[in-house]
Amino acid sequence: MIRRGAVLAAMLLLAACQTETPVQAGASSVDPAFQAACAAKGGTVAIGLAGPACAMPQPDAGKACSSSADCAGVCLADTRTCSPVTPYFGCHELYEEGQPNVAICID
């Protein structure tokens, strides 16, 4: 019983040390000139593992597709539509008609 109390107390102490909102490297840490150049091209700044990138909207975003050859970006398996932006950060399955879906992660 004492052991449970000690564990509970330790968990509460650790939880009290946690910040309310996680600190993330975001667009505010990106060079303002990069942000401006990206916005001027119609893009938005996206943060990946390699640093900031300018995510550009794709002209065929949301269009039905049967392979990535149908898209300026990639053909997403879950919706069978073209990706909204490039680069499209995160993990996604790509759709190629007649082929097994391929999972990719873009960081």
Protein Blocks (a to p, Z undefined) as FASTA:
>chain_A
ZZmmmmmmmmmmmmmmpcfbdcdddfklpcfklmmmmmmnopacdddfkbccdddddfkg
oiacfbfklpmbbcdfklopacfbdcdedjdddddehiacdddddZZ
